[in-house]
Amino acid sequence: MAGYASSFFDRKCLTCGNTPDLPVGDRHRGHAKKLGKGFARSGRKDCALKRCGLHKQFRRRRVNTSQRYVYLINNTTPVNSVFMTNEHSGDRLRRFMAEQGLTAKQVAETLEVSPQTLNNWFNRGLPARAIYQAALKLFVGQHWLTTGEPDPSGRSDPPVPPAADSNASLDGPFDVWDDDTPLENDEVYVPFLKEVELSAGSGRTVVEQSHKQRLRFGKMTLRRQNVQPSEAVCVTVSGNSMEPVLPNGSTVGVDQGSTSVIDGKMYALNHGGQLRVKILYRMPMGGLRLRSYNREEHPDEEYTAQQMMENELVVLGRVFWYSVLV
């Protein structure tokens, strides 16, 4: 409720003659109909606000913040209080839905989001990409939804999508080469490892370097992975145990200088003369757990340190690069 105009208690209204010992709300209730809920609803109504001398001399301004508009006690013209409402894009989307008769369920389905996500937007505002999608699918102005103001250009062009975050870079075109193509100064040859069957005919194999099959690697690529060129080898993956990450026929680069196991990393193994690529996890007492990406068909394998020796299971190195043909 408005207080007393103590500085004017010794005077009367120059126009209506209201007594000065009444609250301001009682004396001037009739001067403006929108003084706010805090003012008394009684008082004289035979005085126009603009003619009331006492009202003009009462310089204290009272603001009713419970309404959307601000009314000054010495001014009957409402002042738009946008600066007090803090309206955001979520409020504007809700207002647009009400004007168009759209339900929250319809809007959530159109924008392909959950009702909870839509409710969060109502409370906190829409992110940039959601504003673009709403403008595109609901045919609401993107500029208005973002700022609350009409598009100053007056254009009705389709909304411009926000810039996407890049997750790739262009390294350059492919260079075609063969075994007769000389190496560049910034390139090295990396040999392949292969399984070689022993001449005894028992079917037993050993792992050796191939003297014919090799790949070219840029020295910069190896330096970025902290791989010494002399320690790099390549291995061809066979089977479906590492699908979908490494399909059959994929090629991996292996750093033979990095044999210390870090849980969750891929390593190449020599398992009794068989080349294998697996995800490794350390176990107590020096054991290892071998994991495949295709765990439904290839469950985990666990080996103690003693079993690793018995099965001739040796870690060849960490996988630092792989290539997949799709």
Protein Blocks (a to p, Z undefined) as FASTA:
>chain_A
ZZddfklmmbccfklopafkbcfklmmmmmpcbgojkbccbdcfkbcfklmmklmmmmbc
cddfkbmbdcdfkbcbdcdfkklnopafklmmmmmmmmnopafklmmmmnopafklmmmm
mmnopafklmmmmmmmnopafklmmnopacfklpacdcdddddddfbdcfbdcddddfkl
ccdfkbccdddddddddfklnopacddddfkbccdddfklmmmnopafklgccdddedjk
lpcklgghiacdddfklmbccehiacdddeehiacdddddddehhiacdddfblmlmccd
dddfklmmmnopacfbdcfbdcddZZ
